Amino acid sequence: MTKAITTQKPKSAKPSSSPAIARCCAAWERAFQAELAKGEDEIFARVTAHEAYRDAMPTLSAGQSVGEYIACVAQGILIGAIQERRGSKLLYAAQIVLINPRCNDKKEPKREAK
């Protein structure tokens, strides 16, 4: 017996208060609609839209962008734009940036000369 593959577009429960998430979701929607308009099937359109979502994510650097990055990863996992396995790695990378003093805005402690 063969099961039919059904795909649904991601659903945002409510508009995001995060501009970064809104930008990522808008990129997803634009790419999805553009592929459908070209006559591509829904599965291919979703793959392209997932790439667009990830490409629209903020860069992973210190400061406020880390929080936005984490929010986009979490939202991406929830809507299916980012696979859970990949999302885990992306969140781990964000954790490394947060704990690495060279990546933080704080000044690195001075080392004593010996």
Steps between C-alpha positions, in 0.01 A plus 500: 500500500636839402444803718448836339750765593327808627677824565374808668646839514629617839243664718592789720257501788521877527711775352844515654615794705855419387606677181753224436236225514265709287779546242574125493133407467450759226798357310349154536163616367650695207714205390214253538260712295766574235567129446129420479456783248775343287297178496723306740337240718433575865779278632765678292348835596530410869866399463578831332299689763688325782830615346365855471399493869848393607666756271292779656612415854713754687872437509633322803705765675514639848242734637129521433526303177567178696155523660342570163695211347379262773140619456521442123644153548225411747228636271659324203487168684137558597388573145717233339741734320788358706532131579530424871841342458636804316325729748681333789832576336402859428391552861824346624695743284304787656585366844870499414478863388325595824761337726808595300645820648660592166153511341335704774487875515670488839867576510726203544666490843863611493754228560775559751852494364722235654 
